[in-house]
């Protein structure tokens, strides 16, 4: 993670497990995980049903270090 006190307390393995769990819950596919200052940017596509059938919808979420810490505690 980026050089900050909050980032140093996080380890990649646990962060990626937490991101994977979030991606599964939101049914995201074609993921892009980008480390940015202050956290992680997660982008993916979700299959969403509508009256016209199913559509792939792009979703983007910015996860702060605090968000990641909370997600890791919930693993």
C-alpha positions in Angstrom: 0.0 0.0 0.0 1.0 3.6 -0.4 3.4 5.0 2.3 1.0 6.1 5.0 0.6 4.9 8.6 -2.9 3.4 7.9 -1.6 1.7 4.8 1.3 0.1 6.6 -1.0 -1.8 8.9 -2.8 -3.5 6.0 -1.4 -6.5 4.2 -2.1 -7.3 0.6 -3.3 -10.9 1.2 -6.1 -9.8 3.6 -7.0 -6.7 1.5 -7.4 -8.9 -1.6 -9.5 -11.4 0.3 -11.8 -8.6 1.5 -12.0 -7.1 -2.0 -12.8 -10.6 -3.4 -15.6 -11.1 -0.9 -17.1 -7.7 -1.8 -16.8 -8.5 -5.5 -18.7 -11.8 -5.0 -21.4 -10.1 -2.9 -22.0 -7.5 -5.6 -21.6 -10.1 -8.4 -18.8 -8.1 -10.1 -16.8 -9.6 -12.9 -14.0 -8.2 -15.1 -12.4 -6.6 -12.1 -9.8 -3.9 -12.0 -8.1 -3.2 -8.6 -6.0 -0.1 -8.5 -4.1 1.1 -5.5 -4.5 4.8 -5.1 -3.4 7.3 -2.4 -5.7 6.7 0.6 -7.0 3.3 -0.5 -8.1 1.2 -3.4 -10.2 1.8 -6.5 -12.3 -1.2 -7.4 -14.0 -1.3 -10.8 -16.0 -4.1 -12.4 -19.1 -5.1 -14.3 -22.2 -6.6 -12.8 -25.0 -8.5 -14.5 -28.2 -6.7 -13.7 -31.7 -7.9 -14.7 -34.2 -5.4 -16.1 -37.5 -5.6 -18.0 -35.6 -5.9 -21.2 -33.4 -8.8 -20.0 -29.9 -8.7 -18.6 -27.4 -5.9 -18.9 -23.8 -5.5 -17.9 -23.4 -2.4 -15.8 -20.1 -0.8 -14.9 -19.6 -0.1 -11.2 -16.8 1.8 -9.5 -16.1 2.0 -5.8 -13.4 3.8 -3.9 -12.4 2.0 -0.7 -10.5 4.0 1.9 -8.0 2.4 4.3 -10.7 2.6 7.0 -13.2 0.8 4.7 -10.6 -1.9 4.1 -9.8 -2.3 7.8 -13.5 -2.8 8.5 -13.9 -5.3 5.6 -10.9 -7.2 6.9 -12.4 -7.4 10.4 -15.6 -8.9 8.9 -13.7 -11.7 7.1 
